[in-house]
């Protein structure tokens, strides 16, 4: 199906993490098997969705660019090596860009912050500097996920500033360009974190709050849809269409029922 021609009034942002095999239910939430990721991307393409760059989405937010209906932003948190091994070939075939949010102190290391959360205690490799350069040449962009994947609201002011500004500085040195965007680790934020994020020089920040993004969205609380490894392609499409983290058929039925009842005579507005 060809891309839609109408102008987009809202842009969904998809949030993936690791692409690779999973060994337990916890990993299946935050990791997606390579064949399932391919099926997700093909399902989106088949119905006319297409990925856009993060810079183009920001230009759209600022009113400097129009995007077609069906445009979406594809993001990967943490910077797992599996994104290069398994997601990059799929996206290259589709000609789609994506953004990876990197934990700057752990580039070339492993996701140590998950060791106590994963029931198996297993960790997974993260991209190294050479990987990042290879992916940059293939259309990926890279931005900040702080220095160590800390929960930002729990930090004192100095540590908070260091996680934000320190990561931005390190990544700019590595990438050779401005790092203007950040994704909050775990989606944890509050007003103090938002103020510190702006003070560190970030123009746009991504949360884990679900929903669509319209032009009036808070630039430091961009909404994203959490994609699980257990989501079928049909569930993913329902998430994107409804702006919800619940891709079940039951949720879709309830959503459309509410939409219909609101249009009935006498329904409260």
N, C-alpha and C positions, 0 to 999 in steps of 0.2 A: 504494500500500500504506500502511496506517495505521502509525503509530509503534508500536514494541513496548511492551508493558506491564510486562515484567519490570524489576527494578531493575538498573542497570548495576553491574558489579563491576570494570570496567576502562574507561578512556576513552582513545581514540586522539586525538592532536593532529596535524592536517595542517599542513605547512609549504609554502606557496607563496612565490614572490618576485614577479616581474613578470608582468603580464597584458597581452599585446600581441603584435604580429607579431615574428617572429624571422628573423635573416638568416644564421645559421650554426649549426653543431652546438653550440658553446659556449652560445649564447643559447637554443637549444632545450632545454637542460638546466635553465636557471634562469628561462626565460620560457615562458609557455603562450599559445597563440593564443586569442583570445576565444571562438571557437566550440568549442574543445576544453575550455575552462574551463566553459562552459555545459553541455557534455555530461557532464563530471565531476560537477557538482552535481546534474544531473538523474538520473544513475545512482545516486548516493547516496540521493536522495529516493525513487526508485522502489522501493528495497528496504528503506525504512523508517528510514534514518539521518536524524538531524536535528542541526543545529548548536545549540550552547548558548553562552551568554556566558562570558567568561573568569572573571568574578566567580562565576558559578554553578559552574564547574568547581572553583574554589578552595574554595568552600563545601563541595562534594562531597568534596574531598580532606580537609577538616578535619572531616568527619562531621556538618556542619550542614545538609546538603541531600541528598535522594535524587534521582537522575536515572534516566530510563528507559534500558533497554538500547537501543543504537543511537545514544546521544548522543555527539557528538564536538565538538572545538574546532577552529575554522578560523582559521589565522594566516597573515599575510603579513609577511615580513621586508622591511625597507629603506624602505617607504613610496613605492612608485612611483605616479606619476599614473595609470597604466593601471588600477590597482585601482579608482579612482573611475570612470574612463571605461567600463570593461568588466565588472568584477566586481560593482560596486555594483548595477547594474540587475538582474542575475541574482539576487543575494541578496535584494533588495527583493521580487522576485516570489515567492520562496520564504518570505519572512519570517524569514530567517536572519541572525543577528549574526555579526560577525567581529572579529578584533583585528589591528591593524597595529602593528609595532614600528618606530619612527621613529629615524633618525639625526639628532639634534637640531641639529647645526651645519650640516646640509645641507638643511634644510627649504626648499623653493622652489628648490633647486639641481639638481644632477645626481649620478649615482652615480659620483663620481670614483674610488672605490677599485677599480672594474672596468676602468678605462681600459687598464691594462697586461695584464689577464687576457683581455679580449675580443679575439680575433684581428683584428677589424675596427677596434679602437680606439674604437668608438662608445660613447657614454654615453646615458642616458635620463633624462627629467625626473622629479623627485620632487614629491610633494605640497607645496603651499604652505599657509600658515596658513588662508586662506579655504577651500581644499579640505578641510582637516581639520575645520573647523567644519561644513561641509556634510555630511560623512560622519558626524560625530558625531551630527547630528540624524537620520541615516538608520539608526542602530543600530550603527555601528562604534565600537570602543573603541581607544584609542591608548596605547602604552606605549613603553619605552625599548629602543633598539638601540645605545646609547652615543652619544658626541658625534660621532665621525668614522668609525665602523666599523673601529676598530683591532683587531688581534689582541691580546687582553688579556694573555695570558701573557708576551708579549714586552716589556711595559712595566715601568718601575720603579714602586715603590710610590706615589710622588706622582702620576705620570701615570695610573696605574691608578685611583686614587681620583678623579682629575679626570674621567676618561672616564665613570665610573659616577655619581658624585654630581653632576657638572656637567650631565649629560644629564637626570637626574631633576629637578634644580632648574629647568632651562630649560623642560622639558615641563610641569611643574606650573604654571609661570607662564603658559604658553601655553594650557593646557587648563582651568585653574581647579579642578583636583581632584588628589588624591594619585596619584602614579605608583608603583605597588607592584610592577610586573612588568617583567622585562627578558628579552630574547633575546640570547645571547652571539653576537657577530659571528663568522662562519665556524664556529660551534660550538666555538671554541677556549676551553678552560678548564682549570684545575687547582685544587688545594686552596687555593692563595693567592688565586686569582681568586674562588673561592667564599666565602672569608672576607671579602674586600673587598666583594663584592656584598652580603653580609648587613650589613656595617658601613655601607654607603651607604644602607641603609634599605629595600632590596627584600625583599619577603616571598616571592616566587616567581620562579624564573629558568628559562628554557627552553633546552635544549641541542639538538643535532642527533643525539643517540643515538637510534636507532630502538627501537621496542618500545611496549608498552602502559603506561599509568599506572594503578596501583592505589593504594589509600589509603596504603600504606606507602612510596610513592616518595619519594626525596629531593626536597624542595621546591625546592632550588636546582639540580636536574638533571632537570627534567621532560623526558620523552622526546617526540620528534616524528618523524613519518614524512615524509621528503623526497619531495615530489611533483614529477616531472619533466614538462616540456612534451611529452616523447615518450611519456608513459604514456597508454595507451588507457583508456576507462572500465573495461573488464574488469580491466586491470592495477591500476588504482586500488582497485577493490573487493577484489582479492586482497591488496594491501598492508594495507588496513584490517582485513581478516579475520585476517591472519596476524601483524600487527604488525611488518611487514618493509619495508625499502626495495626489496626485490626482488619486483616484481609479475609476474614471468614465470610462465607456466603450469608450466614445469619445476620452479620452486621450490615451487609449490603442491603438485605431485605428490609431490615429495620430502618435504615437510612432512607430508602426510597419510599417506604410507607409513611414516614414522617413528612417527606416532601409532598406527597400526594395529599395527605390530610390537611396540610397547611393551606392548600389551594381550594379546599372545599368551602362552599358557602357557609358563612357563620364562624369559620375557624378564626381563632384569635391571631392577630398579626404582631 
